[in-house]
Amino acid sequence: MTPTTRTAPPTLAVWKFASCDGCQLTLLDCEDELLALAGAVRIVHFAEATSVSAPGPYDVSLVEGSITTASDVDRIRHVRERSRIVVTIGACATAGGIQALRDGADVDEFRRVVYARPDYVDALAQSSPIAAHIPVDLELRGCPISRHQLLEVLGALLAGRRPDLPTHSVCVDCKLRGTTCVLVAGGTPCLGPVTQAGCGAICPAYGRGCYGCFGPAAGADTAALEPVLRAAGMSAADVARVYRTFNVAAPAFAAAAAAADRAAEEAGGDDDDAPR
């Protein structure tokens, strides 16, 4: 008898850079699905879950977190060299994350004021997404990512097909859920019209405006949304702040915040012309 040749399962590595670990925990929260996944792949690096760490190469690398130090730059390049497919997961990895709030500020001044020994702090002037340093094959948005999208991506990669991921705005998901528009009907400020779907429109379903966790949707028209937000009671400074959260460094949101800053300056700082 000719012995049967068994193909080794694909290898999966999970990497952490500057982040809160929330997107990695989303993978662990998959529970029953994770057991099935563990039977289909060989997890060879995942510090959040196991002490196993193989040198690679890796079939798929999931990367969480932004690049904030010079050593991060070297490490992510090494990950890219050893990985066939790189998938970035979460707002930090795809748009710099909350830590990108420091971009454009005086990081040296932060070091001096906050730390007793600023010379110990090795930080770049900006918190940048992974794609700013290496080619990325796929991005999963969110803060944190959607477990359903993560399972879809991993299942698609195992099956050799293209992942089915949404490209529409949160507003579409509100309609699919039968949720009354909080912005139109309730006057609640909401970023749903310019934010990519993926969360299932959770916040509007509970009467809260969307905070833009999944970043700007393709072709997001923030300029058209701005007067609607103002009519809902936000000042120009408020509009700038609402774009400076999870995806502050995403180009469309960064541009919207900058435009709102200019409007606030033209209004004289207090922005008393905003409707209340």
C-alpha positions in Angstrom: 0.0 0.0 0.0 1.2 3.5 -0.8 1.2 5.6 2.4 -1.2 8.5 2.4 0.5 11.9 2.2 -0.9 14.3 4.8 -0.6 18.0 4.2 0.5 20.1 7.2 -2.2 22.6 8.3 -1.5 26.3 7.6 0.3 28.2 10.3 -1.2 31.2 12.0 0.7 33.9 14.0 -0.8 36.7 16.0 1.3 39.8 16.8 0.9 42.7 19.1 2.3 46.2 18.7 1.0 49.4 20.5 -2.5 48.5 21.5 -4.8 47.4 24.3 -5.0 43.7 23.3 -8.8 44.0 22.7 -8.7 42.7 19.1 -6.6 39.7 20.1 -9.2 39.0 22.8 -11.9 39.1 20.1 -10.2 36.0 18.7 -10.2 34.3 22.0 -13.8 35.3 22.5 -14.8 33.2 19.5 -15.1 30.2 21.9 -16.6 27.2 20.0 -15.5 28.6 16.7 -11.9 28.9 18.0 -11.9 25.2 18.8 -12.8 24.4 15.1 -10.2 26.9 14.0 -7.5 25.4 16.2 -8.2 22.1 14.4 -7.8 23.6 11.0 -4.6 25.7 11.6 -1.5 25.4 13.6 -1.1 28.5 15.9 2.6 29.0 16.1 2.8 32.5 17.7 0.1 34.1 19.9 1.6 35.5 23.2 -1.9 36.3 24.5 -2.8 32.6 24.4 0.2 30.4 24.4 4.0 30.3 25.1 4.6 28.5 21.8 6.6 30.7 19.4 8.0 29.3 16.2 10.4 31.2 14.0 8.2 30.9 10.9 7.6 31.2 8.0 3.9 31.9 8.7 1.0 31.4 6.3 -1.2 34.0 7.9 -0.1 36.8 10.4 -2.8 38.8 12.3 -1.3 42.1 13.4 -2.8 44.2 16.2 -1.5 47.6 17.2 0.2 50.7 15.7 3.9 51.5 15.1 5.2 53.8 17.8 8.9 53.1 18.2 11.9 52.5 16.0 12.1 48.9 17.2 8.5 48.4 16.1 9.5 49.4 12.6 12.2 46.7 12.5 9.9 44.1 14.0 7.0 44.6 11.6 9.3 44.4 8.7 10.5 41.0 10.0 6.9 39.9 10.4 6.3 40.8 6.8 9.3 39.0 5.5 8.3 35.8 7.3 4.5 35.9 6.4 2.7 34.9 3.3 -0.4 36.9 4.2 -0.6 39.9 6.6 -4.0 40.9 8.0 -4.1 44.0 10.2 -6.8 44.0 12.9 -8.4 46.9 14.7 -8.2 50.7 14.6 -4.7 50.9 16.0 -3.3 48.7 13.2 -5.3 50.2 10.4 -5.4 53.9 11.4 -2.9 54.5 14.3 -5.5 54.2 17.0 -6.2 56.4 20.0 -2.4 56.9 20.4 -2.4 58.8 17.1 -3.9 61.7 19.0 -0.3 62.7 19.7 0.4 63.1 15.9 1.3 66.7 15.1 1.9 67.6 18.8 5.2 68.1 20.5 6.1 64.5 21.7 9.3 65.8 23.3 7.3 68.1 25.5 5.0 65.2 26.5 8.1 63.2 27.5 9.4 66.2 29.6 6.2 66.9 31.4 4.9 63.3 32.0 8.0 61.2 32.7 10.6 61.5 35.4 13.2 60.0 33.1 12.2 61.0 29.6 15.5 59.6 28.2 14.0 56.2 28.9 11.1 56.7 26.5 11.7 55.6 23.0 8.8 56.9 21.0 8.4 58.1 17.4 6.8 61.5 16.8 3.7 59.7 15.3 1.7 56.6 15.9 1.3 55.1 12.4 -0.8 52.3 10.9 1.0 49.1 9.8 0.3 49.8 6.2 2.6 52.9 6.5 5.6 50.6 6.9 4.8 47.3 5.0 2.5 46.0 2.3 -0.7 44.7 3.9 -2.9 42.1 2.3 -6.2 42.8 4.2 -7.4 45.2 6.9 -10.1 44.5 9.5 -11.5 47.8 11.0 -13.0 48.3 14.4 -12.3 49.1 18.0 -12.4 46.2 18.6 -12.9 44.2 15.5 -16.0 42.2 14.8 -15.6 38.5 15.7 -17.9 37.6 12.8 -15.7 39.5 10.3 -12.6 37.8 11.8 -14.1 34.4 11.4 -15.2 35.2 7.9 -11.7 36.3 7.0 -10.0 33.2 8.5 -12.5 30.9 7.0 -12.1 32.5 3.6 -8.3 32.3 3.7 -8.6 28.6 4.6 -11.0 28.0 1.8 -9.0 30.0 -0.7 -11.7 32.5 -1.5 -12.1 36.2 -1.2 -13.6 37.4 2.2 -17.1 38.9 2.1 -16.7 42.1 4.1 -19.1 45.1 4.1 -18.1 48.3 2.4 -21.3 50.2 3.0 -22.0 52.7 5.8 -23.5 52.1 9.3 -26.8 53.7 8.1 -27.4 50.6 5.9 -27.1 48.3 8.9 -29.6 50.6 10.8 -32.1 50.1 8.0 -31.5 46.3 8.0 -32.1 46.2 11.7 -35.2 48.4 11.4 -33.6 51.0 13.7 -35.1 54.5 13.5 -32.5 57.0 12.5 -31.3 58.7 15.7 -29.9 61.7 13.8 -33.0 62.5 11.7 -35.7 61.4 14.1 -34.0 62.3 17.4 -31.5 65.0 16.6 -28.7 62.9 18.1 -25.3 63.6 16.6 -24.2 60.4 14.7 -21.3 59.5 12.4 -23.2 56.6 10.9 -23.5 58.2 7.4 -19.7 58.4 7.0 -18.6 55.3 9.0 -18.0 51.9 7.5 -20.3 49.1 8.7 -19.0 46.2 10.7 -20.3 46.6 14.3 -23.9 45.8 13.4 -25.1 49.3 14.2 -25.1 48.6 17.9 -25.0 52.2 19.2 -28.0 53.6 17.2 -30.0 50.5 18.1 -29.8 51.7 21.7 -30.5 55.3 21.0 -26.8 56.5 20.8 -25.1 58.1 17.9 -22.3 56.2 16.0 -18.8 57.1 17.2 -17.0 56.0 14.1 -15.3 52.9 15.6 -14.9 51.3 12.2 -13.4 54.4 10.5 -14.5 56.2 7.4 -16.6 54.4 4.8 -15.5 54.5 1.2 -16.3 58.0 -0.3 -17.3 59.3 3.1 -18.8 62.8 2.6 -17.9 64.5 5.9 -18.4 67.9 4.4 -22.1 67.1 3.8 -22.5 65.7 7.3 -21.0 68.7 9.0 -24.0 71.1 8.8 -26.3 68.2 9.9 -24.2 67.7 13.0 -24.2 71.4 13.7 -28.0 71.5 13.3 -28.1 68.7 15.9 -26.5 71.0 18.4 -22.7 70.4 18.0 -20.3 73.3 17.8 -17.4 73.2 15.3 -15.1 72.3 18.2 -17.5 69.4 19.1 -17.4 68.2 15.5 -13.6 68.2 15.5 -13.5 66.2 18.8 -15.9 63.6 17.6 -13.6 62.8 14.6 -10.6 62.6 16.9 -11.3 59.2 18.6 -10.5 55.7 17.5 -9.6 56.5 13.9 -8.1 60.0 14.4 -5.4 59.4 11.8 -7.7 58.0 9.1 -7.3 60.5 6.3 -11.0 61.3 5.9 -11.6 61.8 9.6 -8.3 63.8 10.0 -9.4 66.1 7.2 -12.9 66.5 8.7 -11.4 67.4 12.1 -9.0 69.9 10.5 -11.9 71.5 8.6 -13.9 71.8 11.9 -10.9 73.3 13.6 -10.7 76.0 10.9 -14.5 76.7 11.3 -14.1 77.0 15.1 -11.2 79.5 14.6 -13.3 81.6 12.2 -16.1 81.6 14.8 -13.8 83.1 17.3 -13.1 80.1 19.5 -16.4 80.1 21.5 -18.4 79.1 18.4 -21.5 80.8 19.8 -23.2 80.6 16.4 -23.7 76.8 16.8 -27.4 75.9 17.4 -28.2 74.5 20.8 
